[in-house]
Amino acid sequence: MLTAALAGVVFLLAGGDDPPARSTRVAIVNGRWHINGAVTHRGAPAEGLLINVRMVNATLEDAKRSDFDPAANTAAFLQQIPDYAAHGVRAFTLCLQGGMPGYEGAVNSAFSADGSLRPEYLARVERVIDACDRQGLVVILGCYYQRQDQILQDEAAVRAGVVNTVNWIKRRGFTNVVLEVANEFPHNGFDHRIIRSPDGEAELIRLAKETAPDLLVSTSGIGDGQLSDVVAQASDFLLIHFNGVKLDDIPRRIEALRKYDKPIVCNEDDKVGQDAARAAELSVASGASYGLMLSAVNQYFPLKFQGAADDPVVYAKLKVLTTPN
């Protein structure tokens, strides 16, 4: 349950001002993704899917680095959003603890030790969410990332972090945001059992849903394209990663999840070039949304955001898959 103290923290972090009017609303209707009441990519091979790109370090900071400007990094990404969208991207994955920046030891977290939220970090995230809202795009917002959950002092703080995040989403009136509780929750880079265990992760998903019943909530498995049963049952949609999945195995991984009758979304695949293009093609043909992760370009230092020039081959394929026949 959210305590009065937590509620006060959420109010202060969200700001006392009324949120601006929102332009973009995401929904799942009969197992298909809709934006503003219309099915995504109507008439295209990717109709009803949510083509996405992992941009978790678009809001990166590292408390240990004085040579990095987080605001300028976010601004560089914002400038390229229209080009990504023009090539069929309809969602970006962000994370309140970012992602691997290509080196160990980064301190990158929107959460303080007690699970409260840091306003300066949220300000960058809100800039991205607002920009996406204006352009008809969705944000898959993650809470926890391996290597960073150690910042939270205990499991009570982990629970508080989920509640605070969901209440921030509510207070700011975001209607283009869906929640990813943790990135690759079974990863051994997590210390807290409540994150690493399927039962604990399902508990956190339920906690988010109890806090905001209308918010779409999920969590992602590791790069084998699979999810535990208890997590799949608790989720509104199924988040999987294809990093370690061979091209020929992608259709089988998707087929194995159909029994849950929920939208299947890959939101991380580290393939590049022709392999990534083929992975996107196979994923879409199998009825699952595809998510690209160009870690060497968009996630590792020095970060670059160049629109479709990040990988012209795969973005050309995404354009084809999202263009009406």
N, C-alpha and C positions, 0 to 999 in steps of 0.2 A: 504494500500500500504506500502511496505517496504521502509522506509526512508534510506537516505544515511548513517545516523548515525547507524541505525540498521544493515545495510549491513556491515559496518566496524566492528561492534561488532562480527557479525557472522564470518567474515573472521579471526579475531584474535582468536576466540575461536576454530575455526576449525583448525587453524594452517596454515601457509603458505606452508607447505610441501605437496607434492602430496600424495594422499591416496594410500595405497598398493593395488595390484590387488586383486579383490574379487573372491571368489570361489563358492558362493551360491547365487542363484537368485530365489526369490519366485514370483509366479504369480497365478492368477485365470484364468482358461481356461474352458469355458463352465460350469461355476458354481462349478468347482472342483479345489482343491489346487494342484499346481505343484511346484516342486523344481528342478531346473536345467533342465527344459523341460520335466520332467517325472512326471506322476501322483503319488501322495503320496501313499504309502502302496499298491502298485499294487497287485491284487490277494487276498488281505486280506479283512476281513469284513469292515475295516476302509478305504478302497480305496477312494482316493480323499478327505480325511478329514485331519485335522490338529490337531493331538493329542498333548495336551499342558499341561504345569504345571505352576502355578503361583509362581514365585520366585522373587517377587518385592523387597524383603529385602536382596537379594544377593548383592545389591550395596548400602545398608543402611549406613547412618551416622546419628549421633545425636550430634548436636553442644553442647548439655548440658552434654554429657557424656565423661569423660576422661578415663573411664575404658573399652572402646570399640575400637577395631582396625578395621576400615572399610576395609583397604586393606587386612588384614588377613581373614576377613569374606568373601570377594569376592574370594580370593584364595581358600578357602575351598570349595566354590561352584564350581569353575572351575575344581577342581580335580575330581568331581563326574559327570560332564557332560557326559562323555562316557558311564557311567553305565545307566544314565537316557535314553540316546539315544538307548542303547542296548535293552531297554524294551519298545521301540516304541514311545517315546516322540520325536516330531519333532519341537516343539516350546516352548519357555519360555516367560512368561510375565514379563517384567521389568517395572519400573515406575520411572520417574525423581523426584517424591516426595515419593517414596517407598510405604509402606503400614503400617497398624496398627502393632506396635511392641509388643503389649501386655500391654502397659501402655500409659497413656495420657501425653501430654506435650512434646513429641519428636519434635525436629527441624531437619527436614530431607528434603532438597530441593535442586535440581540442579539450581533453579531459584533464582535470586536476586529480590529485590522489584520492579524493573523496567522491569522485564521479560527477562533480560539478563541471560546468562548461565554461570555457575561457572566451570572453567576448571578442577579443582580437582575432582569434582563430575563426570563430563563427562569422565574423564580418566578411572574411574572404569567401567562405563557403556560400554565404547569402548572396554575394555578388554574382557567383556562378549560377546559383539557383534562379535568381532574378533574371539574368540574361537568358537562360534557357526558357524560363516562363514566357518571356517576351517573344521568343522565336518558336514556340510550339514544341518544345523539347522536354524530355523527362530526365530526372536525376535519380539514379540508384545510389542512395546515400548509405554508406557503411559506417558502422560504429567502431569496431575493433579490428586491429591488425596485429599479427604476430610480430614479436620484438618490441611492441609498444604497450601491451596490456599490463606489463610489469609496473607501469606508472600508477595503476589503480591499486589501492592498498589492500583490498580484500574483496570477497565476493559481494558483500553489501554495496561496495562502491561500484562494482560491475553492474549490479541491478539498478542502482541509482543512475548510472550513466545512460542506460537504456531509457529509463523513465524521463530523465531530463532531456534527452535527445528528442523523444517523441513529443513531449510537451512543448519543446521549442518549435518543432514542425507545426504543431497545432497553433501556438501563439502567433507565429508568423503567417499563418494562413496558407502555407504552401499546399498547392493542389497538384503539382507536377512531380512530387517526390514519392518514391517507394523506398522501403527500408531493407538494408542488408545488415543483420545484426553483427556478423563477423565475416571476415574474409578467410576462407579455408579454415573453418573452425577446428578440424582435427589436427591442424599443423602443430608440430612439436615446439614451435616458437612461442606458443601460448603457455603461460604458467597457470592461469586460473582454471580449475576443474570445470566450473560452470560454463566456461566457454568451450573447452576442449571436448567435453563429453556430449554425446548425442542427447541424453536426457537433460543435461544442463542447458544446452542450446535450445532445445524445444521449450524449456521453461522460460527462457529469455524471449523467445518469439511470442509465447502466450502472454507474457508480461507486457510486451509492446502492444499486442492486440487488446488487452484489457484497458490499457491507457488510452488507446485511440482505435476503437473498433473498425473504423472505416479505412484506416491506413493499411496498405498492402505491405506485408512483411515476409521476409525470407532470410536465408543465410546460405553461404556457399560452401560446398565441399572442396576437397583438394583436387589436384589436377588430373584425376582419373575418370572424370565424367560421371561419378556416382554419388548417391546420397543415402544416408541411413534412413530406415523406414520411419523412425519416430520423428526425425526432422522433416522428412517429406510430408508426413501426415499433418504436422503443425503449420507448415508454410502455406501461404496463399499462392505462391508460384515457386517453381523449382529452379534454384540457381546452381549451375554446374560449371566446371572449368575443364578445358580440353588440352591444357599444356602437355600432359603426358599421354594423350590419346592419339594413336595413329589414325591417319586419314580413313583407312578402311573400317576402323572400329567406331567411328562417330555415329553412323546410323544405328548400330547395335546398342550403343550407350543410350541413345535417345529412346529407342524402342522399349528398353527395359524400364523406363520411367513413365511410360504411357498409362500404366495401370492406375496411377494416382489421379488421372483426369484433370491435370492442372497445367497451365502454361509452363513450358520448359525454356529457360533462358540461359545460354552460355554467356557469361559476362567476363570471361578471361580465356584467351588463347594466345600463346606466345609465338605461334607460327608467323612467318613473314612471307612476303612475295607470293609466288605461285602456290605454295603450300597453304598459306592463309586464305588465298582466294578459293582454293578447292575446299578447304574446311568450311568456309562460309556457304559455298554452294551446297555441300552435303548437308549441313545443318538446316538450311532453309528447305531443301528438298524433303527432309525428314520431319519438317514441321516445328523446328525449334529456332528460337531467336539466336543470332550469332553475336559474339562480343570479341572484339579485337584488343590485344594488348601489345603495343609496340614498346616494350620496356626499354630497349636501347635508345629510343628516341624520346618518348614522352615521360619516362619514369626515372631513368638514371641520369646523374649529372654528367655533362651539362644538359639540362632539359631543353628540348626544342618542341615547339608547336607550330607546324607549317601547313596545317590543313591537309588536303589530300596528298601533298608532296611528301608527307611523312612516309608513305609507301604507295606510290602511284598504282602499282599492280593490284593490290587488294582493294583500294578505294574505287578503282575502275569497276571491279567485280561487284562491290557493294552498290554502286550506281546502277548497274544492270539488274541486280536482284530486287531493287526497290523502285524500278521504273515500270509503269504499266505496259503490258504487252501491246 
